């Protein structure tokens, strides 16, 4: 969760959208104030967002190591597993708060058609922002190449419009050797048209506002 201290009443304003807007109406004193000095709250801890941005890739590597460690656990006590899960949740919250754009996580995940490196398959749109997305790909399909192009075709829940968005693969995570495992990939969108950007922003910001209420 993103938060900042209101310069008028000194109370904390909470909103997942603070990184994407220049001003906000304080929920406490109702003054319109500039968005400054953002903080990230995760699992009971608070971090300066600017510091997280400077250390983003270091924390990204640490998160990957924690995920790998969790997946490899076998003969470990329940207490150790819970501690690792809590640490992973903390890191995931930090990473989410350091992003430049709020990503809405679909629940249940959203079906999408993917095309990359001459491969076409049915995948999953795990989360979405106006700048990019995370997609999941069945394990039997090849892992996309970082830096390669990908197109994502999908419709938002309860909407008829079909989006076809092109982008670039920014990172990948190979599926583990499990029946239900999937590859994961981060996608940075090519520049969106004004109409598509507006439609996605309205949907994502609406979902974020509903969660906050």
matplotlib code that plots the C-alpha trace (Angstrom):
import matplotlib.pyplot as plt

x = [0.0, 1.2, 0.8, 1.9, 1.5, -1.0, 0.9, -2.3, -3.4, -0.4, -2.6, -1.7, -3.4, -3.6, -4.1, -2.7, -2.8, -0.5, 2.4, 0.2, -1.5, -0.1, -2.6, -5.3, -8.1, -7.2, -9.6, -9.3, -9.3, -10.7, -8.0, -6.5, -2.8, 0.2, 1.5, 4.9, 7.2, 5.6, 6.0, 5.4, 3.6, 4.1, 3.2, 3.4, 6.6, 7.0, 9.7, 10.7, 9.6, 12.6, 15.0, 13.1, 13.4, 17.2, 17.5, 14.8, 16.9, 18.6, 15.3, 14.0, 16.9, 16.3, 12.6, 13.6, 16.0, 13.3, 10.8, 13.3, 14.0, 10.3, 9.7, 12.6, 11.5, 10.7, 11.7, 11.3, 9.3, 6.0, 7.3, 10.2, 7.8, 5.5, 8.5, 9.6, 6.1, 5.9, 9.3, 8.2, 4.9, 6.9, 9.2, 6.3, 4.6, 7.8, 8.2, 4.5, 4.9, 8.0, 6.4, 5.6, 2.1, -0.5, -1.0, -4.4, -4.3, -7.1, -8.9, -9.7, -6.9, -7.9, -7.6, -5.5, -4.2, -0.4, 1.9, 5.7, 8.6, 6.1, 4.5, 0.7, -0.9, -3.6, -2.2, -3.2, -3.2, -2.1, -2.0, -2.4, -1.4, -1.4, 2.3, 2.6, 1.4, 2.5, 1.4, 1.6, 2.3, 1.7, 4.9, 4.8, 5.3, 8.8, 9.9, 9.8, 13.1, 13.9, 13.9, 11.6, 8.2, 4.9, 1.3, -1.5, -5.2, -7.8, -11.1, -11.7, -14.3, -17.9, -16.7, -17.1, -14.2, -11.2, -7.7, -4.7, -1.6, 2.0, 4.9, 8.4, 9.4, 11.3, 11.8, 11.0, 10.7, 10.8, 8.2, 9.3, 8.9, 5.4, 2.1, 0.4, 3.5, 3.5, 6.2, 5.9, 6.9, 6.8, 5.7, 6.3, 3.6, 4.5, 2.9, -0.8, -3.3, -5.2, -8.5, -7.0, -5.0, -8.1, -10.2, -7.5, -6.9, -10.6, -10.9, -7.8, -8.3, -11.9, -10.9, -8.2, -10.8, -13.2, -10.5, -9.6, -13.2]
y = [0.0, 3.5, 6.3, 9.8, 12.3, 15.1, 18.5, 20.1, 17.9, 15.5, 12.4, 9.6, 9.3, 5.8, 5.0, 2.5, 5.2, 7.8, 7.1, 7.9, 11.2, 14.7, 15.7, 14.1, 15.1, 14.2, 11.7, 13.4, 17.2, 17.2, 19.5, 19.0, 18.5, 17.6, 14.1, 14.1, 12.0, 8.6, 5.7, 2.0, 0.0, -3.8, -6.4, -4.0, -2.2, 1.2, 2.1, 5.3, 4.7, 6.6, 4.3, 1.3, 2.6, 2.9, -0.6, -2.1, -4.7, -5.8, -6.5, -8.2, -10.7, -11.3, -12.0, -14.5, -16.3, -16.4, -17.9, -20.5, -21.4, -21.8, -24.0, -26.3, -26.8, -30.3, -31.5, -28.1, -27.2, -25.4, -22.5, -22.0, -22.2, -19.6, -17.3, -17.6, -17.0, -13.8, -12.6, -13.3, -11.4, -8.4, -8.4, -8.7, -5.7, -3.7, -4.5, -3.6, -0.3, 0.6, 0.2, 3.4, 2.1, 0.3, -3.2, -4.7, -8.5, -10.4, -12.9, -15.2, -14.8, -13.6, -15.8, -14.3, -15.4, -15.0, -14.8, -14.7, -16.0, -17.7, -19.5, -19.0, -20.3, -19.8, -18.1, -16.1, -12.4, -12.4, -8.6, -5.4, -1.8, 0.9, 0.3, -3.5, -6.8, -10.2, -13.2, -16.9, -19.5, -23.3, -25.2, -27.2, -24.0, -22.6, -19.8, -16.4, -14.6, -11.5, -8.5, -10.4, -9.2, -10.5, -9.7, -10.2, -10.5, -10.3, -8.8, -7.2, -8.9, -8.1, -6.1, -7.0, -5.0, -7.1, -5.6, -6.6, -5.1, -5.5, -5.3, -6.4, -9.2, -7.7, -10.7, -14.4, -17.1, -20.7, -23.2, -25.8, -29.4, -29.7, -30.6, -27.3, -25.0, -22.3, -20.0, -16.3, -13.3, -9.5, -7.4, -3.7, -2.5, -0.5, 2.9, 2.6, 4.6, 7.3, 5.4, 2.1, 3.9, 5.6, 2.5, 0.5, 3.4, 3.7, 0.0, -0.3, 2.8, 1.8, -1.6, 0.0, 2.5, -0.4, -2.3, 0.7, 1.2]
z = [0.0, -0.8, 1.7, 2.4, 5.2, 4.5, 4.6, 6.0, 8.8, 9.2, 9.0, 6.6, 3.2, 1.8, -1.9, -4.3, -7.0, -5.4, -7.8, -10.8, -9.7, -8.9, -6.3, -4.1, -1.8, 1.8, 3.3, 6.7, 6.2, 2.6, 1.4, -2.1, -1.6, -3.8, -3.8, -2.2, 0.0, -0.8, 1.7, 1.1, 3.8, 3.6, 6.2, 9.1, 8.0, 6.3, 3.7, 1.9, -1.7, -3.2, -1.4, -2.7, -6.2, -5.9, -4.6, -6.8, -8.6, -5.4, -3.8, -7.0, -6.8, -3.1, -3.8, -6.5, -4.1, -1.4, -3.8, -4.9, -1.3, -0.5, -3.5, -2.5, 1.1, 2.1, 5.5, 7.2, 10.3, 9.8, 11.8, 9.4, 6.4, 7.9, 8.5, 4.9, 3.7, 5.8, 4.5, 0.9, 1.5, 2.9, -0.2, -2.6, -0.9, -1.2, -4.8, -5.6, -3.9, -5.8, -9.2, -11.1, -11.9, -9.8, -11.0, -10.5, -9.7, -11.2, -9.0, -10.6, -13.2, -16.6, -19.7, -22.6, -25.9, -26.2, -29.2, -29.0, -31.1, -33.5, -30.6, -29.9, -26.8, -24.2, -21.1, -18.1, -17.5, -13.8, -13.3, -15.3, -15.3, -18.0, -18.5, -18.4, -17.1, -15.7, -17.8, -17.0, -19.7, -19.5, -18.7, -21.9, -24.0, -24.4, -22.1, -23.8, -24.5, -22.4, -24.8, -27.3, -28.5, -27.3, -28.1, -25.6, -26.6, -23.8, -22.7, -19.3, -17.0, -18.0, -21.0, -24.7, -26.1, -27.2, -26.6, -28.6, -27.0, -28.1, -25.7, -24.7, -22.3, -19.4, -17.2, -17.1, -14.4, -15.6, -14.3, -11.7, -12.5, -11.2, -13.0, -12.1, -12.5, -15.2, -16.7, -15.6, -17.6, -17.1, -20.0, -20.7, -23.2, -26.3, -26.3, -26.0, -28.0, -26.1, -26.1, -24.9, -22.2, -21.0, -20.9, -19.0, -16.5, -15.8, -15.1, -13.0, -11.0, -10.4, -9.1, -6.8, -5.4, -4.7, -2.8, -0.7, 0.3]

ax = plt.figure().add_subplot(projection="3d")
ax.plot(x, y, z, "-o")
ax.set_aspect("equal")
plt.show()
